[in-house]
Every structure is written in structure tokens, then in C-alpha cells.
Amino acid sequence: MMTVGNRVERKIDRSARGFKRYQALRLIMILTSVLVAVLLVAAPASMQVSKGNIPQKSELVEGRQVVANEVLVKFHASATAGSIAQAEQDEDVDLDEEVGGTGVRLFHSRGKDVATLLTELKARSDVAYVEPNYIIHADLIPNDSSFSSLWGLRNTGQVIGGVAIPIDSRSSNRSG
């Protein structure tokens, strides 16, 4: 026979099971959201190719070291997509990517050296400016009084998470 006390117990038991199900579902939703957020942040970074591990060929332009076959180009705002495509074709460009979000483009040519690219692109009326992709080396220790606090810049091979990470920003003789 079903008493009032039994009915109340069954109702409480059902609501406790429902609450546990709700908590489990909420936890799954939170974990899924975190996973999606991590994937959205990590995926673009993992798709980027770092040139740091790829040896770059270089040239000398006006006595300064530059990346071979590469220039930085800024077209006038009035330049059309067709004129930019024509410039890419004329200069035998195999890589065209935007750099810095200001409209500057990195052009890499399959067959033309930097001096030729500079001469030909400067002659175009739709080009605001063009310059070599200079290779820059930092050779001095900053005189920043907080430099010693920036532990990552004086890492000379400590093991972090089981991986040795030799970074020494003070040295200009780094590989990579």
C-alpha cells in the first residue's frame, strides 16, 4: 500500500536522480565548451609555419642581409585586385601573404632576386612602397632595469616540462 510518506520519498528520489543527471549534463557541456575554446585558439597557432626552424637563404642588398627573393610591398588604396594579381604574375610570385594587418604584403618570387623585385615594383604606379625583407639580429643586452625579471629571455637550457628549451636572447649566434 502506498502511503503519503512513500510517495514523498519516491518523488524526492526521482528529483535527486534528475538533479544528478542535470549536473552530469552541465559538466559535459562545460567540458565541451572548454575543449571547443581550446581548439579554436590552438588550431590557428598550430597551422602557422615558423620560419625559425627552416634555414633561410639570404642576399646582400646595399650591404645589408635580406631574405632571398622576398620583398615587403604596400599598394596604394586605389590598387585593384586585378593590378595586384598582375604584379604577382609579372614578378613570378609564389607566396603572397599579408603582414601586420596594415595592408603590407610579403611577396616571395620563384625566380627574381631582391634587387630586381625592388626595381620593377618601384616602377609601378600602384605601389606605395617596396622594401627588402631585412634580417635583423639583436646583439645587445637591454639596459632595462627589469630585464633580470624576464626569466624567459635568459633561459640557457633549463628543462621545462621534460623538454630542454635553450633560449638566450643575449647571444646573436643562435641557430634557427
Contacts in CASP RR format, 6 or more apart in sequence:
PFRMAT RR
TARGET T0000
AUTHOR 0000-0000-0000
METHOD contacts of the structure
MODEL  1
MMTVGNRVERKIDRSARGFKRYQALRLIMILTSVLVAVLLVAAPASMQVS
KGNIPQKSELVEGRQVVANEVLVKFHASATAGSIAQAEQDEDVDLDEEVG
GTGVRLFHSRGKDVATLLTELKARSDVAYVEPNYIIHADLIPNDSSFSSL
WGLRNTGQVIGGVAIPIDSRSSNRSG
52 176 0 8 1.000
53 176 0 8 1.000
55 176 0 8 1.000
56 67 0 8 1.000
56 68 0 8 1.000
56 135 0 8 1.000
57 67 0 8 1.000
57 68 0 8 1.000
57 69 0 8 1.000
58 65 0 8 1.000
58 66 0 8 1.000
58 67 0 8 1.000
58 68 0 8 1.000
58 135 0 8 1.000
59 65 0 8 1.000
59 66 0 8 1.000
59 67 0 8 1.000
59 68 0 8 1.000
59 69 0 8 1.000
59 113 0 8 1.000
59 114 0 8 1.000
59 115 0 8 1.000
60 66 0 8 1.000
61 114 0 8 1.000
61 115 0 8 1.000
61 118 0 8 1.000
61 132 0 8 1.000
64 132 0 8 1.000
64 134 0 8 1.000
65 134 0 8 1.000
65 135 0 8 1.000
66 114 0 8 1.000
66 132 0 8 1.000
66 133 0 8 1.000
66 134 0 8 1.000
66 135 0 8 1.000
67 132 0 8 1.000
67 133 0 8 1.000
67 134 0 8 1.000
67 135 0 8 1.000
68 113 0 8 1.000
68 114 0 8 1.000
69 108 0 8 1.000
69 109 0 8 1.000
69 110 0 8 1.000
69 111 0 8 1.000
69 112 0 8 1.000
69 113 0 8 1.000
69 114 0 8 1.000
69 117 0 8 1.000
70 106 0 8 1.000
70 107 0 8 1.000
70 108 0 8 1.000
70 109 0 8 1.000
70 114 0 8 1.000
70 132 0 8 1.000
70 133 0 8 1.000
71 106 0 8 1.000
71 107 0 8 1.000
71 114 0 8 1.000
71 117 0 8 1.000
71 118 0 8 1.000
71 121 0 8 1.000
71 130 0 8 1.000
71 131 0 8 1.000
71 132 0 8 1.000
71 133 0 8 1.000
72 99 0 8 1.000
72 104 0 8 1.000
72 105 0 8 1.000
72 106 0 8 1.000
72 107 0 8 1.000
72 130 0 8 1.000
72 131 0 8 1.000
72 132 0 8 1.000
72 133 0 8 1.000
73 87 0 8 1.000
73 104 0 8 1.000
73 105 0 8 1.000
73 106 0 8 1.000
73 107 0 8 1.000
73 121 0 8 1.000
73 127 0 8 1.000
73 129 0 8 1.000
73 130 0 8 1.000
74 102 0 8 1.000
74 103 0 8 1.000
74 104 0 8 1.000
74 105 0 8 1.000
74 127 0 8 1.000
74 128 0 8 1.000
74 129 0 8 1.000
74 130 0 8 1.000
75 83 0 8 1.000
75 84 0 8 1.000
75 87 0 8 1.000
75 103 0 8 1.000
75 105 0 8 1.000
75 126 0 8 1.000
75 127 0 8 1.000
75 128 0 8 1.000
76 126 0 8 1.000
76 127 0 8 1.000
76 128 0 8 1.000
78 126 0 8 1.000
79 126 0 8 1.000
79 127 0 8 1.000
80 126 0 8 1.000
83 126 0 8 1.000
84 105 0 8 1.000
84 126 0 8 1.000
87 93 0 8 1.000
87 121 0 8 1.000
87 124 0 8 1.000
87 126 0 8 1.000
87 127 0 8 1.000
88 96 0 8 1.000
88 107 0 8 1.000
90 120 0 8 1.000
91 107 0 8 1.000
91 109 0 8 1.000
91 112 0 8 1.000
91 117 0 8 1.000
91 120 0 8 1.000
91 121 0 8 1.000
92 109 0 8 1.000
92 110 0 8 1.000
92 111 0 8 1.000
92 112 0 8 1.000
93 107 0 8 1.000
93 108 0 8 1.000
93 109 0 8 1.000
93 110 0 8 1.000
94 108 0 8 1.000
94 109 0 8 1.000
94 110 0 8 1.000
95 106 0 8 1.000
95 107 0 8 1.000
95 108 0 8 1.000
96 105 0 8 1.000
96 106 0 8 1.000
96 107 0 8 1.000
96 108 0 8 1.000
97 105 0 8 1.000
97 106 0 8 1.000
98 104 0 8 1.000
98 105 0 8 1.000
98 106 0 8 1.000
99 105 0 8 1.000
99 106 0 8 1.000
106 133 0 8 1.000
107 117 0 8 1.000
107 121 0 8 1.000
109 117 0 8 1.000
112 120 0 8 1.000
114 132 0 8 1.000
114 133 0 8 1.000
117 130 0 8 1.000
118 130 0 8 1.000
118 131 0 8 1.000
118 132 0 8 1.000
121 127 0 8 1.000
121 130 0 8 1.000
122 130 0 8 1.000
137 172 0 8 1.000
138 169 0 8 1.000
138 172 0 8 1.000
139 172 0 8 1.000
141 147 0 8 1.000
141 170 0 8 1.000
147 153 0 8 1.000
148 154 0 8 1.000
152 167 0 8 1.000
152 169 0 8 1.000
153 167 0 8 1.000
153 169 0 8 1.000
153 170 0 8 1.000
154 168 0 8 1.000
154 169 0 8 1.000
154 170 0 8 1.000
155 165 0 8 1.000
155 166 0 8 1.000
155 167 0 8 1.000
155 168 0 8 1.000
156 166 0 8 1.000
156 167 0 8 1.000
156 168 0 8 1.000
157 164 0 8 1.000
157 165 0 8 1.000
157 166 0 8 1.000
157 167 0 8 1.000
158 164 0 8 1.000
158 165 0 8 1.000
159 165 0 8 1.000
168 174 0 8 1.000
END
